[in-house]
Amino acid sequence: MNQATPRTVLISGASIAGPALAFWLHRYGFDVTVVERASAVRGGGYNIDIRGAAVDVVKRMGVYDELEAVRTPPQTIKFVDSAGDEVASINTVDYVSQVNPDDLEIARGEVTKVLYAHTKDDVTYAFNDSIDTLDMHDGGVDVTFTNGEARTYDIVVGADGIHSNTRRLVFGEESRFSRYLGYTVAIFTVDGGLSSGAQQSTMYNVPGLTAAFGQVTPDGPAQAFFAFKQDDPDALREADFEGQCDLVARAYRNEGWRIPEIVAAMRSTDDLYFDSVGQIRMEEWSKGRVVLVGDSCFAPAFLSGQGTSMALIGAYCLATALANNTDHTAAFAEYDRSCRDFMVKSQDLALSGSLTVLPATQEALLQRNEVLRTLASRKEAGGGGELGAATREASNAIILPEAAEAAWPRRAASTWR
């Protein structure tokens, strides 16, 4: 088995990186199982972006038109002060045109639905389950699942997010690889009367703090987004639901606009996402026959706007490397070479700060507002490209690898041994 191309692959995680990897591995002839702790592929969620080289990936998958059909419609995002008065605005079309015209802004759940639809008939999905133990040896990886079953796979892939169970089992505790960026994020859906005035996405900022409120999809429920400076990450890990709500309430206790009523609505939501804002930085993405992809090994933090694109590109690069090499060690090395520089550049984009979403100082906030107020006129004069320049560069900073054969055939099982 050491010198044979891996045939059976277990992927832990059915968000974006996992199903995208399953798609490509099936196309290249692998026998794929995806295990997911949740009871189904998760829908809903906030808007994400598919940018630059990741657009090329979904075009190669043949799903770009499907995703474009359900993309978030163009909208104007209004920025307001504590009195609710508009201080700036930006049309999403204007911003996308400054980055890459084919980029997609789309609700996260729409992406997961499309990826699942294109893989559910070709790969095995095991929901309500997860990996309990891993034991690597020359013949493969022995896996015991939490449901008590045991199986052996040639390769195991951790695509299970920033708090990856696979990474913990094989590489060690998260604290060895996490890089806390000093912020907390809370996202939740708001139903009922508060949603009635949420058709237009609106953002409120003071230095080091942001709040946004609006509909992710037309006629859908309103979604609230909070991100705020938090010096003590331990307080986040120790908080239960009420404690998390209390942390948000304290951070925003002196703020205006609609903050008080949105914070109050958080206490009755049933879908609160609450976490620290951080990155995962690892010098090695693989160990033996286990390899990581997506947020489990190169989470960039939402400030980069690159997380989904990185997941799609990483999945493509890993699958292509496995298809191109008859030895998993060589494949993992090729995977690293093909996309590490891209992943690091995207992570560094978050560290440079976010001019639009989370200005850290009053000076940066005023500068942001001025840039947005004058964007339209500068575009008419042939300028304005600086707003998306860093994102444009980072999202295109990779030449996608190719499979060794232009149209890789699905191989019979006997040729893998």
Buried (B, 14 or more C-beta within 10 A) or exposed (E): BEEEBBBBBBBBBBBBBBBBBBBBBBBBBBBBBBBBBEEEBBEBBBBBBBBBBBBBBBEBBEBBEBBBEBBBEEBEBBBBBEEEEEBBBBBBBBBBBBBBEBBBBBBBBBBBBBBBEBBBEEBEBBEEBBBBEBEBEEEBBBBBBBEEEEEEBBBBBBBBBBBBBBBBBBBEEBEEBBEBBBBBBBBBBBEEEBBEEBEEBBBBBBBBBBBBBBBBBEEEBBBBBBBBBBEEBEBBEEBEEEEBBBBBBEBBEEBBBBBEEBBEBBBEBEEBBBBBBBBBBBEEBBEBBBBBBBBBBBBBBBBBBBBBBBBBBBBBBBBBBBBBBEEBEEBBBBBBEBBBEBBBBBBBBBEEEBBBBBBBEEEBBEEBBEBBBBBBEBBEEEEBEEBBEBBBEBBBBBEBBEBEEEEBEEBEEEEBE
